Amino acid sequence: MKIQIQGGTIIDPAAGTEERKDVFIAAGRIVGIGEAPADFHAAKVIDANGLIIAPGFVDLSARLREPGFEHKATLESEMAAAMAGGVTSLVCPPDTDPVLDEPGLVEMLKFRTQKLHLAHVYPLGALTVGLKGETITEMVELTEAGCVGFSQADNPIVDTRTLLRALQYATTYGYTVWLRPQDAYMSRGGVAANGVAANGAVASRLGLSGVPMSAETIALHTIFELMRITGARVHLSHLSSAAGVALVRAAKAEGLAVSCDVTVNHVHLTDVDISYFDAQFRLDPPLRSQRDREGIRAGLEDGTIDAICSDHTPLDDDEKLLPFAEATPGATGLELLLSLTLKWANENKVPLAKALARITSAPADVLKLPAGRITVGALADLCVFDANAAWRVDPLKLKSQGRNTPFLGYELPARVRATIVGGHLAFEAR
């Protein structure tokens, strides 16, 4: 289908350019910017006057709930949420049921998502069988099945020797290992497996069992030392502390092959927000202090933190109707990723192109994908949005089957007007 996006302002975060030009799409790719190719006749014209044309967003952590958790959400509902949020590429963690530790399971997930012709889905394979932290998976076979890296999701490897061997295996083949920096012993002992809040004055006042910041920093020291031994490439998922950001900054300055992300929730929220025991604020990693949030924001501005992810985790309503300490952690996020990123940008006076880089070109670089850019010949994965529009987060209007988010009722900036994936108009606001 030939599509013309007319009159919009093109922002290419990778190039740092901003210009008002038309975009012409044919055969799934961008075939012209500014001027139409010869004999181009659009079958569809999208009026983008007053709107931004950006690369489709790349989300480094989105649980689609299949296989195994279809009662919480389905591929159809969560892919629809991705389209409504402008997310054209997303990474799926391996903590499905069964765990993505066998090639057949990965191939099935890829097949199911490709049939929907919506977002590009990039699965992470399990680093160890069953995510138990004991036996390393067959990474070569999982890569051939479609995995882009290997992860333990939120399950730390307790045995450091096993982690060392996993990093050695991955380094041999040039694979990236995705690790959540959280020491298993330092984070143990809460009323839930990972505690319920950051360890600090607020957690103590509320009588909540906390996860100390040292659970993150100790894990980071261990990971960096193993990286020095093995030469492994590691992506750190969901940093949550200012001290952790400082350690990553030093590791990058040292030359270690490390990248990292932070969830969009931790860009905005702190432990003070849980003071009314609202289970919507029950997240993993837990919310930390204002100092930690400011450290995260500083890391985003100076490039220490490569990407912002949604950490999309749709849940049943019942899982959030429990007392705070018993509620399941997680929040829906695909439809909020753009708006919350721009909310941060507006509050910190970050240029739009720089902010968009954190959800487009930078995460694409982590994945080593030719995505997150607007150039002639590139795959036509695009989002058209109104940066000046505002909307209120209404759970009944979300496409995701999960209505769980701490931002319920918030008025947020930016509305997605159209999402194009591989040249296909996958979403258009009515």
N, C-alpha and C positions, 0 to 999 in steps of 0.2 A: 504493500500500500504506500502510495506517495503522499507525504504529509508536508505541509508548509506551516511553520510556526512564525507568525507574522507580528512584527512591531515590538518584540520584547527586548529586554536588556540581557545580553549574554554575559554571564560571569563564569570564567574558567579559572577556578582557584589554583590549579597547578601552574598556569602561566601568569596568574595575577592580573588578568585582563578583564576589562568591563567595557562593553560596546553595544550599541543598539543596532542590531542587524537581524534579518530573517534567517531562519535555519531551514534547510531543505533535506528531506529524508526520503530515501528509496532503497528497496531491497535490504532493509534492516540497518542501513548505515547512513551516516551524515554525508550527503553528496555535495552540499554547498552551504557556505556561510556568507551572507550578504548578497550574493548573486546566484540565481538559479542556473543549473546546468542547461545546456541546450536541450530543447524538446521536453522540458520538465513541465508536467501538468498535474497539479495537486488534486488528489481525490478527496483530501480533507485539509481544511485550513483552520488553524487554531489561532484565534485572536489573542495575542499576548501583550497588547498595548497596556502599559503601566505595570507589567508583570516581569518577573525575573525568570530567565531560562538558565537552569543550572544542570550540571551532571546529575544523574540519578544517584541517590545516596547509598553509601556502602556501610552496612551495619555489621560490626564484628562479633555480635552476640545476640542471637534471637532464637528462642526455643519455639519450635512449631508444633510441639506436643505429639508428633507422630514419628515413629510408632509407639503405642503403649498408653498414651494419655489422652485418647480421643474424647474422653468425657470432660476434659478441661478445655480442649480446643481441637480444631481440625486443620489440615493443610489448607483447605478452601477458605476457612475464616481468617486464618493468620496471613495467608498470601493476599487476601483482600485488604487486610489491615496494612500490609506493606505497601500496596499500591496507593491506598489513601494517604499514606505518609510519605510517598515519593521515594521509598526504598526499593531500588532495583537490583541490589546484590546484598546477600546476607549470609552470615556464617552460622551454621547450626551446631551447637555443642553436642557431644556424644552421649549425654546422660538421658537417652531415651530408654524405652523398655520393649525389647531387649536393647542393651547397650550397643553402640555402633563399634563393635570389635571384630566383626566378620565382614568380608567383602560383599556377600550376598545381601546383607542388611543395608549397606551403603548404596549398592546398586538399586535396590528396591526404592529407597528414599529418593534417589536421583531420578528414577523413572517416574515416580508419582509426581514429583514437583515439575518435571519437564512437560508432563501431559497437561498441566494447568496453563502453560505458556505465560507465566507471570514473572515474578522475580527469579533471578539466578540464585540458586542455593548451593553453597559450598560447605559440605559436611567436614567436621573435624572427627578424625578417628580416635578411638580410645587409646591412650598410651599404654595402659595395662588391661589385661583381660578382665572384663566385668567391672572395670574401674576400681579393682580391689587393691591395687598397688603392689602386686606380687609378681605376676608373669607378664613380660613385655609382649605386646601384640606383634603380629606380622605386618610391620609398617609398609613394606614394599607392596604386598598384596592389597592393602587398604588404599594405598596411593593409586595403584592401578585401577581400583574401583571408583576413585573420584575424590578421595580425601585430600584436603589442602594443608593439613597439619595434624598434630596429635596433642591430645589434651586429657587431663583428668577431670575436667569440668570443676566442680567444687569439692572434689575428693582428693585431699593431699596424699602424696606418697610418703609414708612414715619411714620406710627403710631408705636411707640415703644411698646405699650401694645400688639399690634398684633404680633410683633416679639417675645415678651416674651411668649405669649401663644403658638406660634408655636414651640418655643424651649422646652417648658414644655411638649407639646404633643410628640415631637420627643424623648425627654429624657425618657418618660414613656416606649417607645417601643425599645429604644436603637438605634434609627435611627441617621444618621449623617446629619446635615444641612449644605449646601454649601452656603456661603455668599460672595458676592462681596463687600468689604469694601469701600463704597462711600456714604457719606452723601448727601441726596437728595437736601437739601437746599443749602449747600456749593457748590455743583456742578451745581446748576441751574443758568441760566442767560447767557449762551453762545449762539452763533448763532445756535447751535444744542443743543439737549436735554442735553448732557453731556459736552458741551464745545468742543473746538477743539484742545487744547494744554494744557500742564501743565502751571500753572500760574507762570511766572517768566520773567527774562530779555528778553529771546528770544521771548516769546509770545508777550510781550509788544512792542518790536522792530518791529515785523511783523504785529502788529495790530490785533492779534488774541485774542478772548475771552478765558480766561484760566480757568482751574480747579485747585484750590489751593491744595497743599499737605495736608492741614488741612482737606480737604474733606475725605481723607483716614484715617488720624489719629483720627479724631473725631468719625468716624464710628467704628474704631477698639476699642476705649475706651468704646463705648456703647456696642459693641458685647461682650467684655471681662467681663464687669460688669454683663450682662445678663447671661453669662456662669457661673459666680460665684453664681448667684442666683439659677440657674436651674440645674447646673451640666451637661449641654448639651455638646455633642461632635460637634465641628464645623470645617469645612474645609474652609479656606479662599482662594478665587479664585483671581488670577491675582494681586498680590501685585505690586506696582509700585514705591515705595519710600523707601529711606534709613531709614527714620523715622519710616515707617510702619514695616520694617524688624526688627528694634530695639525693637519695641513694641511687636512683635511676639516672639522675643528672650526672652524678660522678661516674657511673658505669659507662655512660655514653661518651663522656670526656676521655675515659680510659681507652675507648675503642672497642668495647665489647659489642657483639652483634645482638643488641637488645632493642626491642620496641615495646610499647605499652599502650593500654587504653584505660579509660575511666568511664563509669556509667554516667548517663546524663542525670540521674537522680543525685549522685554525689557532687555534681557541679553546683547544685542549688541547695540541697538540704543539709541540716546538721542535727546533732543529737537533741537539741532543744525542741525540734519539731515533734518529737515523740512524747512530749510531756503530758499529753492527754490520753496516752495509751491507745492511740488510733492504730489499729493493726495494718492500715494501709502503709504505714511508715516502717513496717517490719521488713527489712531488706537484708540482703547478704551480698557483699560485706555490710556490716552495720554502719549506721550513720555516725560520724565522728564530730569533732569540735569545729567551731567556726575557723579556728586557726588552720585546721586540716583542709577545710573547704577553700580557704584563701590560698593555701599551698597548691592545691589542685588547679585552681584558676590560674595561678602564676605559671604552673607547669604547662598548661595549655597555651598560654600566650607566648612563652619562650620556646615552645616546640619540644620540651622534654617529654610531654605526653603527646603521643602521635595522634590518637583518635578518641572521639567520643562515641560510645556505643549505647544502644537502648537497653541492653540486658533484658530484652522482652521475655517475660515469664507469665503467661496467662494462667490464672488460677480459678477454681470454683469459688463462687460467692461464699460457700460454707467455710472455706479455708481462711477467710478473712473475718468471719463472724465470731471467731474464738477469742479468748483473752489474748492480750498482746504476746505474752511469752509462749503461747501454744499455737499461735497463728503461723501459717506457712509463709516464709519469706518470698518476696518477689513482687514485681509490678509489670503491667503491660506498658509497652513503650514505643512500638513501631510508629504509631500515629502521632507521637509527641516528640520524636527525635528532632525534627526540623525546628519546631516551635521553641523547645527548651534550649536548643543550641543558639537560636537567635535571641532568646531572652537573656542568656549569658552575654552574648555579644553586645546587646543594647546596654546592659547594666555596667559592662566593663569597657565600653567604647572601643570594641574590637571591630576592625573593618569587616564588612560583610564577606568579602572574598577569603579573608584569613579564617573567619569562623567556619565558612562552608568547607574549607580545606580539611577540617577535622572530621567531616562526615562524607568526604568524597575522595579526593586524590590521596590524602595521607593514609586512610585505611586501605585503599586500593594498593598503595605501595607496600603496605605490610603483607598483603596477600600476593604481591608480585603480579597484579592483574593490570592489563591495559585499560583500566576503567577510571572514572572520576575526572574525565577530561572532555572538552568539546573541541574536536578538530575534524577536518574533512577526512573521511575514510574510517573514522572511529565508529564502533557499534553505537547505534542510536538509543542509548539509555539516558533519558532526560527527565527532568522535573520542571514543570512550569508552576510558579507559585507567586502569590501576592504577599509581599513583605509587609505591606501596610495594613492588611486585614487583621482583625482580631476575632478570636472565637473562644467560647467557654467550653471547658471539658465536661461534657455530659455523657455519663456512662451508657445511656441508651442510644447515643448516636455514634458510638465507636463501632468500627467494623470487627474488631477483635472479639472473640468469644469471651475473653477475660476482661472484666470491667474493673480490675484492681489497679489503682494508681493513687499515690499520695497527692496528686494534682487535681483530684476531682473538684469541680467548681471554680478552678482557676481560670482567669482570662489570659490567654496566651497570644503572642503575635504569630503572623504568617499562616496562610491557608494554601494548601496544595490545590491547584486548579486542574492539572493534567499530569499524568505519568506515562511515559513512553518506554517500553522495554523491547529492545531489539527491533525497533521500528514499528512496533505494534502499540496502538493507543490502548493501554490497559486500564486507565482510569481517567474519567473526566467529571469534574464536579458539576452538579446540576443546579 
